Each structure stands twice: as structure tokens, then as C-alpha cells.
């Protein structure tokens, strides 16, 4: 997890450095998946959904909704979308 989190941190820094924020929802979604694998709550996936929806990044918003569905307690699935 540490390597994945570090890679996502570097990617986030690169987005900020170059002012290209369009992939920020994707980075949040990927971070949410890393956190999900370690049993963390869904707050990051919710942020990914909100940001992607706000920026009309429909594909990332759809993926965040799917991840949130998988993260709901008692849904019977352990697979990430």
C-alpha cells in the first residue's frame, strides 16, 4: 500500500505542478481503491464522485458510483469495479 500511495502522491503533485486537474477524480478513485483494500471507509470514493460529477468527468463519476456500491455493507461482493 505504501508504494501505491506514494505513486498517487507523486501523480497528484505532477497535476498541481502542471495545472492539469482533469485527472484528479481518477487519482481520488485509485486512492479509494487502495484504501478499500485495507478496509478504510468510503470517504475518498465519495470525494472522487463529487469532484468528478462537478467537473463533468462522467466516466470517473460512474466508476466512483460503482466502487461505492461495492463498498456498501452487506452487498455480498468483494470485487472492485
ABEGO torsion letter per residue (X at the ends): XAAAAAAAAAAAAAAAAAGBAAAAAAAAAAAAAAAAAAGBBAAAAAAAAAAAAAAGBAAAAAAAAAAAAAABBGAGBABBX
